[in-house]
């Protein structure tokens, strides 16, 4: 029974390490603990949404919740490794009576001290295998801290690129005199191939960001010009109308932009929205999910 509890603790630690690995260095469509926590908070915020305040907190609170879940699960897992072998496999400093420090709280205390790399030394392993396992927990704690910093440094630049793309599309819409008119009445806008090509590249980069950092979907961009969910519809209209331009280069760039938007809609639908509809319906669902009608 002692070794069964130890194996359960080791399994918990391995599950958390696997989730950290898939979240940061090998994102998959199957999600994991981090995706489950953030999507649950996102659904909760959308159900009780009044304006965008609760939705704006979903992403940051979700990241804090995921990191806290990682840290707590690692500490509990290693405590399960230590607990069955206390007190006979440990050395206690001072006048402490070993029999009084053999409960689950003491094992959790030892695990928290070790994972935080504090090294107080009042309880130290004496068994040979525990003298190897305990430093490994300290390495995991250091790796978890590094992973958290890497996650933050990866997601927030992706959010900045997404909002910059939304602002760029908004600028094109404000500069377009035919914006807001029916497609049958509006002529082909005077947009150069270079502008459309850069816009397609930015859309493709955003598509990669959703693949690499799927948790970034659960961050609300805010209303208006920095909301990609609100501005993508105009980008799709722009690509459709520019296909009737006079210059072949403009028509080619418009086709590339339309393809990039289709790829983005595919990623959004497969990973987050699951509408199964055409791409314009996916973009509309993306706008509704982020609080934009």
C-alpha positions as CSV (number, residue, x, y, z in Angstrom):
1,X,0.0,0.0,0.0
2,X,2.9,2.4,0.8
3,X,4.4,2.0,-2.7
4,X,0.9,2.2,-4.3
5,X,0.5,5.7,-2.8
6,X,4.0,6.6,-3.9
7,X,3.2,5.5,-7.5
8,X,0.0,7.5,-7.5
9,X,2.0,10.6,-6.4
10,X,4.5,10.0,-9.2
11,X,1.7,9.6,-11.7
12,X,0.2,13.0,-10.7
13,X,3.6,14.6,-11.2
14,X,4.1,13.1,-14.6
15,X,0.6,14.2,-15.7
16,X,1.4,17.7,-14.8
17,X,4.7,17.7,-16.5
18,X,3.0,16.3,-19.6
19,X,0.5,19.1,-19.5
20,X,3.2,21.7,-19.2
21,X,5.1,20.2,-22.1
22,X,2.1,20.1,-24.4
23,X,1.0,23.6,-23.4
24,X,4.3,25.3,-24.0
25,X,6.4,23.3,-26.4
26,X,4.1,20.9,-28.2
27,X,0.6,22.3,-28.4
28,X,-2.0,19.7,-29.6
29,X,-5.6,19.9,-30.6
30,X,-6.5,17.5,-27.8
31,X,-5.9,20.3,-25.2
32,X,-5.2,19.3,-21.6
33,X,-5.5,20.7,-18.1
34,X,-4.6,24.2,-19.2
35,X,-7.1,24.3,-22.1
36,X,-9.8,22.8,-19.9
37,X,-9.3,25.4,-17.1
38,X,-9.2,28.4,-19.4
39,X,-12.1,27.3,-21.6
40,X,-14.2,26.7,-18.4
41,X,-13.4,30.2,-17.2
42,X,-14.2,31.6,-20.6
43,X,-17.6,29.9,-20.7
44,X,-18.3,31.2,-17.2
45,X,-17.4,34.7,-18.2
46,X,-19.5,34.7,-21.3
47,X,-22.6,33.5,-19.5
48,X,-22.4,36.2,-16.9
49,X,-21.0,38.9,-19.2
50,X,-22.2,42.5,-18.8
51,X,-20.1,44.5,-21.2
52,X,-16.5,43.2,-21.6
53,X,-15.2,43.4,-18.0
54,X,-15.7,39.8,-17.1
55,X,-14.5,38.6,-20.5
56,X,-11.4,40.7,-20.2
57,X,-10.5,39.0,-16.9
58,X,-11.0,35.5,-18.3
59,X,-7.6,35.2,-19.9
60,X,-5.3,36.6,-17.1
61,X,-7.3,34.8,-14.4
62,X,-7.2,31.6,-16.4
63,X,-3.4,31.8,-16.7
64,X,-3.1,32.4,-13.0
65,X,-5.4,29.5,-12.3
66,X,-3.5,27.1,-14.6
67,X,-0.1,28.0,-13.0
68,X,-1.6,27.6,-9.5
69,X,-3.1,24.3,-10.5
70,X,0.3,23.1,-11.9
71,X,2.1,24.1,-8.7
72,X,-0.5,22.7,-6.3
73,X,-0.7,19.4,-8.2
74,X,3.1,19.0,-8.3
75,X,3.3,19.7,-4.5
76,X,0.5,17.2,-3.7
77,X,2.0,14.6,-6.0
78,X,5.4,14.7,-4.4
79,X,3.8,14.8,-0.9
80,X,2.2,11.5,-1.8
81,X,5.6,10.2,-2.7
82,X,7.0,11.2,0.7
83,X,4.1,10.5,3.0
84,X,4.2,6.6,3.1
85,X,7.9,6.7,4.0
86,X,7.7,9.1,6.9
87,X,9.3,9.2,9.4
88,X,11.6,6.2,9.1
89,X,13.1,7.4,5.7
90,X,13.9,11.0,6.9
91,X,16.1,12.8,9.4
92,X,14.7,15.5,11.6
93,X,16.8,18.3,13.0
94,X,16.9,19.6,16.6
95,X,14.7,18.1,19.3
96,X,11.8,17.2,17.0
97,X,10.2,13.8,17.7
98,X,10.0,11.9,14.4
99,X,6.8,10.2,15.3
100,X,5.1,13.6,15.6
101,X,6.0,14.6,12.1
102,X,4.7,11.7,9.9
103,X,1.3,13.0,8.8
104,X,0.1,14.2,5.4
105,X,0.5,17.8,6.4
106,X,4.2,17.3,7.2
107,X,4.7,15.5,3.9
108,X,3.0,18.5,2.1
109,X,5.2,20.9,4.0
110,X,8.3,19.1,3.0
111,X,7.1,19.0,-0.6
112,X,6.3,22.8,-0.7
113,X,9.7,23.6,0.8
114,X,11.5,21.5,-1.7
115,X,9.5,22.6,-4.8
116,X,10.1,26.2,-3.8
117,X,13.8,25.5,-3.4
118,X,13.9,27.0,0.1
119,X,16.0,24.2,1.6
120,X,15.2,24.8,5.3
121,X,16.8,21.5,6.3
122,X,14.6,20.7,9.2
123,X,13.4,17.6,7.4
124,X,15.8,15.8,5.1
125,X,15.6,12.4,3.4
126,X,17.9,9.7,4.6
127,X,16.9,6.8,2.3
128,X,19.2,6.7,-0.7
129,X,16.4,6.8,-3.3
130,X,14.7,9.7,-1.6
131,X,18.0,11.6,-1.6
132,X,17.9,11.4,-5.4
133,X,14.1,12.1,-5.7
134,X,14.0,15.2,-3.5
135,X,16.5,17.2,-5.6
136,X,14.5,16.3,-8.7
137,X,11.5,18.0,-7.2
138,X,13.5,21.1,-6.7
139,X,14.5,20.9,-10.4
140,X,10.8,20.5,-11.3
141,X,9.9,23.6,-9.3
142,X,12.6,25.6,-11.1
143,X,11.4,24.3,-14.4
144,X,7.8,25.2,-13.5
145,X,8.9,28.8,-12.8
146,X,10.8,29.0,-16.1
147,X,7.8,27.6,-17.9
148,X,5.5,30.2,-16.5
149,X,7.7,33.0,-17.6
150,X,8.1,31.5,-21.0
151,X,4.3,31.1,-21.3
152,X,3.8,34.8,-20.5
153,X,6.5,35.9,-22.8
154,X,4.9,33.9,-25.6
155,X,1.2,34.7,-25.2
156,X,1.4,38.5,-24.8
157,X,3.4,39.2,-27.9
158,X,0.8,37.0,-29.8
159,X,-1.9,39.1,-28.4
160,X,-0.1,42.3,-29.4
161,X,0.2,41.0,-33.0
162,X,-3.5,40.1,-33.1
163,X,-4.5,43.5,-31.9
164,X,-2.1,45.2,-34.3
165,X,-3.8,43.2,-37.2
166,X,-7.2,44.3,-36.0
167,X,-6.1,48.0,-35.9
168,X,-4.6,47.7,-39.4
169,X,-7.8,46.3,-40.8
170,X,-9.7,49.1,-39.1
171,X,-7.5,51.7,-40.7
172,X,-8.1,50.2,-44.1
173,X,-11.8,50.3,-43.5
174,X,-11.7,53.9,-42.4
175,X,-9.7,54.8,-45.5
176,X,-12.1,52.9,-47.8
177,X,-14.8,55.2,-49.2
178,X,-16.9,52.2,-50.2
179,X,-16.9,50.6,-46.8
180,X,-20.4,49.8,-45.5
181,X,-22.0,49.8,-49.0
182,X,-23.5,46.7,-50.5
183,X,-21.1,44.6,-52.5
184,X,-23.2,45.0,-55.6
185,X,-22.9,48.8,-55.4
186,X,-19.3,49.2,-54.2
187,X,-16.6,49.1,-56.8
188,X,-13.3,47.5,-56.3
189,X,-11.3,49.5,-53.7
190,X,-8.0,51.0,-54.7
191,X,-5.9,48.8,-52.5
192,X,-2.4,47.9,-53.7
193,X,-1.1,44.4,-53.9
194,X,1.6,45.1,-51.4
195,X,-1.0,46.2,-48.8
196,X,-3.1,43.1,-49.4
197,X,0.0,40.9,-49.3
198,X,1.2,42.3,-46.0
199,X,-2.4,41.9,-44.6
200,X,-2.4,38.2,-45.7
201,X,1.0,37.7,-44.0
202,X,-0.4,39.2,-40.8
203,X,-3.5,37.0,-40.9
204,X,-1.2,33.9,-41.5
205,X,0.9,34.9,-38.5
206,X,-2.2,35.2,-36.4
207,X,-3.3,31.8,-37.5
208,X,0.0,30.4,-36.4
209,X,-0.4,32.1,-33.0
210,X,-3.7,30.4,-32.5
211,X,-2.0,27.1,-33.3
212,X,1.0,27.7,-31.1
213,X,-0.7,29.5,-28.2
214,X,-4.4,28.3,-28.3
215,X,-4.9,29.7,-24.8
216,X,-4.6,33.2,-26.4
217,X,-8.1,32.7,-27.8
218,X,-9.5,33.2,-24.3
219,X,-8.1,36.7,-24.1
220,X,-10.7,39.4,-25.0
221,X,-9.3,42.0,-27.3
222,X,-11.7,44.7,-26.3
223,X,-14.3,46.6,-28.3
224,X,-13.8,48.6,-31.4
225,X,-10.7,48.9,-33.5
226,X,-8.4,46.5,-31.6
227,X,-10.9,43.6,-31.7
228,X,-10.0,41.1,-34.4
229,X,-13.3,39.4,-34.1
230,X,-15.0,42.6,-35.1
231,X,-12.8,43.6,-38.0
232,X,-12.3,40.2,-39.8
233,X,-15.6,40.6,-41.6
234,X,-14.4,43.7,-43.4
235,X,-11.1,41.9,-44.3
236,X,-13.2,39.2,-46.0
237,X,-15.3,41.8,-47.8
238,X,-12.1,43.5,-49.0
239,X,-10.7,40.3,-50.4
240,X,-13.9,39.5,-52.2
241,X,-14.3,43.0,-53.7
242,X,-10.6,43.3,-54.7
243,X,-10.9,40.2,-56.8
244,X,-12.6,42.4,-59.4
245,X,-9.7,44.9,-59.5
246,X,-8.2,45.8,-62.8
247,X,-4.6,44.8,-62.1
248,X,-3.7,41.1,-62.0
249,X,-1.4,41.6,-59.1
250,X,-4.2,43.1,-57.0
251,X,-6.5,40.2,-57.9
252,X,-3.7,37.7,-57.0
253,X,-3.0,39.4,-53.6
254,X,-6.8,39.4,-52.9
255,X,-6.9,35.6,-53.6
256,X,-4.0,35.1,-51.2
257,X,-5.8,37.1,-48.5
258,X,-9.0,35.2,-49.0
259,X,-7.0,31.9,-48.6
260,X,-5.4,33.2,-45.4
261,X,-8.8,34.1,-44.0
262,X,-10.1,30.7,-44.9
263,X,-7.2,29.0,-43.1
264,X,-7.8,31.2,-40.0
265,X,-11.5,30.3,-40.0
266,X,-10.6,26.6,-40.2
267,X,-8.4,26.8,-37.2
268,X,-10.9,28.8,-35.2
269,X,-13.7,26.3,-36.0
270,X,-11.7,23.1,-35.5
271,X,-10.1,24.2,-32.2
272,X,-12.6,26.5,-30.5
273,X,-16.0,27.1,-32.2
274,X,-17.0,23.8,-33.7
275,X,-19.8,25.2,-35.9
276,X,-19.1,23.1,-38.9
277,X,-20.4,25.8,-41.2
278,X,-18.9,28.0,-44.0
279,X,-16.1,30.3,-43.2
280,X,-18.3,33.5,-43.0
281,X,-20.5,31.8,-40.4
282,X,-17.3,30.8,-38.4
283,X,-16.2,34.5,-38.4
284,X,-19.7,35.5,-37.3
285,X,-19.5,33.0,-34.5
286,X,-16.1,34.2,-33.5
287,X,-17.5,37.8,-33.2
288,X,-20.4,36.6,-31.1
289,X,-18.1,34.6,-28.8
290,X,-16.0,37.6,-28.1
291,X,-18.9,39.8,-27.4
292,X,-19.3,41.6,-30.7
293,X,-22.7,41.3,-32.5
